[in-house]
Amino acid sequence: MTDAPDFRPETLAAQALGWDEPAHQGIVPPIYPSTTFARPADNQGRTGRMYTRDANPTYDQAEALLAALEGGAGCLLFSSGMAAVSAVFQALGPGDHVVVPQVTYHGVRTWVKRHGAHWGLEVGFVPNGDLDALERAVRPGETRLVWIETPCNPLWEVADIAASAAIAHAAGARLAVDSTAATPVLTRPIEHGADLVMHAATKYLNGHSDVLAGALVTARDDEPWRRIGALRHDAGAVLGPFEAWLLLRGMRTLYLRVRASSQSAQRIAGHFESHPGIARVLYPGLESHPGHAVAARQMQGGFGGMLSLCVNGGAEAALAVSGACRVFKRATSLGGVESLIEHRASIEPPDSPVPKNLLRLSVGIEAADDLIADLERGLALV
Ligand SMILES: *Cc1c(COP(=O)(O)O)cnc(C)c1O
């Protein structure tokens, strides 16, 4: 199937590129647990395989599939989303300037604040999606990387990828997009000018809350990309072959899962938008959302499965609603087939800018009516 690149992404995903398994023509690839690979008598590595920290055959198909879905030139899997994020920042050098959002996935903010200075990075923070602020924050010739996340945890603000790329490129910087929430089903950042796409593959790509994994996809096979590849090898944050195999299996249903979650999230957002118990619904699919116009332009087929509800009555009311849930599981993370609810303020660091009355919902693939009824039951108590 790889000789027919005009197949649509959902076809490529469903068949995991349709690669033939060479030994027995299985339609599912084997797992290669071997950490090391035998050499011929002259001790040369003619098979191209030496050691699993370099690469493992089980990575190949998952990496090729994700590169194809994103329209990228290459993909690298990592042992977690944060290992992928770290590799991007650690591939920069002392004195390099980077710009990151003030409110973004908290792990990225923490990494940059805690370790960025040790690494010699100079960090500028801007409100996510604020193009004027980004324009002012970049330093031509000094800024090497602009990091955005869209839609962005946990307020689901939307950043304009094409406009951010134009500002980054004019300053000589590269644009990296954390596209975990959008997935290639809804947005392909490289088509909008991004240089690098990052995924917490732990979330939608795997989709079953049973693999921790990260991925980077590059627009070009260039020197910065090869430095990231060297870092994965030298620092050793590789994925286990079994996890890579599970991730590939998860990606085969990516399009169905993301579309179902997006449809339900849109219904839930619409249902609670004018609810008396709810102060604000944060979801890019609502016309009232400040990022809706940009989201409608750069997202296709839905606005994702993530939304947040700000509950009237503050933190106490929000905790009471989540406490009453029977379908939504009270747990962190997102992107699985099961719906999750989380009061973010009680688990983020004290300096977190997240509103105290915010409940983050990761909408799974259950019946939307059951999810709505679950939240209604909680809201009736407050
Ligand atoms: C979960 C997440 C990460 C980090 O991924 P891990 O696999 O937990 O390390 C980064 N960005 C976003 C948007 C996430 O949701």
The ligand as an ORCA input file, in Angstrom:
! r2SCAN-3c Opt
* xyz 0 1
  C       0.238     14.083     28.295
  C       0.732     15.246     27.534
  C       2.108     15.466     27.376
  C       3.155     14.576     28.026
  O       3.068     13.235     27.612
  P       3.536     12.007     28.558
  O       3.394     10.810     27.695
  O       2.640     12.011     29.765
  O       4.953     12.266     28.954
  C       2.493     16.557     26.605
  N       1.598     17.363     26.018
  C       0.271     17.180     26.155
  C      -0.669     18.102     25.484
  C      -0.203     16.116     26.910
  O      -1.523     15.943     27.052
*
